[in-house]
């Protein structure tokens, strides 16, 4: 359960939420994307309230999410999985085709394995396709839940490079990571959660180097250093 979480993601930044298991990290993403409803408080995107909206309405505002795992339909092809990401724009065939071509150009696996079933892809390839599907809506905010989960070092490097590339292109990213070194290495800003609460915030470097980080992972508490 989340408890008074106060979180702000500035445009064109990468914010990484870290913390021990059960801290509420993934719950934050599900609340933002509308998969879970918040009991109190508010959520805004560019000045528009999103709390209380249905998930499809939140998608239309440009908020997309890559779940933690098992996000693809294994019996469908890579192309079919990616095109599902454009469901909301399916009636505009020209725009749908343009978005798909842009995604193919940005993420080579979409072009190289277009006709292969998603179930035959490696973990890293599946993660790339999951991100590609989100890009069909040209998101303003991309939510990533444990993007490094189960990936080998080579695949991990590829996913990290993609996240950096997307952010450099103007996409705001909010990710949850158990791999603290990786997550904060990719991020501009860091958030540490524990027990459903935000315990520590600051730049990624401030959070990474804060002396209370080890204590937090052992169940302690820390002083918020938000600016």
C-alpha positions, 0 to 999 in steps of 0.5 A, spaced: 500 500 500 502 506 498 502 512 503 503 519 501 507 518 495 509 525 492 513 524 486 515 529 480 518 527 473 520 533 469 520 533 462 525 529 458 528 526 464 529 519 467 527 518 474 529 511 477 525 508 483 529 503 487 528 500 494 527 493 497 522 488 495 515 490 497 516 497 497 511 499 492 515 501 486 511 497 481 504 499 484 506 506 483 507 505 475 500 501 476 497 507 479 499 512 474 497 507 468 490 506 471 491 499 472 490 500 480 486 506 483 489 511 488 484 512 494 486 519 495 491 524 492 491 526 485 496 524 479 497 529 473 500 529 466 502 536 463 496 539 468 491 534 466 488 530 472 489 522 470 487 519 477 480 516 475 481 515 468 480 509 465 487 506 462 485 507 455 484 514 456 491 515 460 494 511 454 491 517 449 494 522 454 501 519 452 502 514 458 505 507 456 507 502 460 512 496 459 510 491 464 515 487 468 514 480 464 510 476 460 507 482 456 507 479 449 503 474 446 507 468 444 503 465 438 503 472 435 508 475 430 513 480 432 509 485 427 503 483 430 505 484 437 508 491 435 502 493 431 497 492 437 501 498 440 497 502 435 490 500 437 488 506 439 490 509 432 488 503 428 483 507 424 488 512 421 491 507 417 496 512 414 499 514 421 499 507 423 503 505 418 508 511 419 509 509 426 510 502 425 516 504 420 519 509 425 519 504 430 522 499 425 527 504 424 529 505 431 529 498 433 532 493 428 529 487 431 522 489 429 524 489 422 529 483 422 524 478 426 517 481 424 515 474 421 517 470 427 513 468 433 514 472 439 515 466 443 521 464 439 525 470 442 530 471 447 529 475 453 532 481 451 529 481 444 522 480 447 524 486 452 526 490 445 519 488 442 515 490 448 518 497 448 517 498 441 510 496 442 509 502 446 512 507 441 507 506 437 503 511 441 509 516 441 509 516 448 510 523 452 511 518 458 514 511 458 513 507 464 518 501 465 517 496 470 524 492 471 527 492 464 533 488 466 529 482 469 532 476 467 537 479 461 544 477 460 549 482 460 549 483 452 541 484 452 542 488 458 547 493 454 542 493 448 536 495 453 540 500 457 542 504 450 535 504 448 532 507 454 538 513 453 536 513 446 529 514 447 530 519 453 535 523 448 529 524 443 525 527 448 521 521 451 520 522 459 522 515 462 520 513 469 523 506 471 523 501 477 529 497 478 532 492 482 539 493 479 540 499 483 547 501 479 544 500 473 538 504 474 541 510 477 546 509 472 541 511 467 537 516 471 537 523 472 533 523 478 533 517 483 527 515 488 528 510 494 522 507 496 520 503 503 514 500 505 510 504 500 513 511 502 518 515 499 524 515 503 529 519 499 529 523 493 534 527 489 539 527 483 541 520 481 548 521 483 545 524 490 541 518 491 546 513 489 552 516 494 547 517 500 550 514 506 543 512 508 542 507 502 545 501 505 541 502 511 534 503 507 536 496 504 536 493 511 530 496 513 532 503 516 530 510 514 533 516 511 532 523 511 529 526 504 534 530 500 529 533 495 530 539 492 
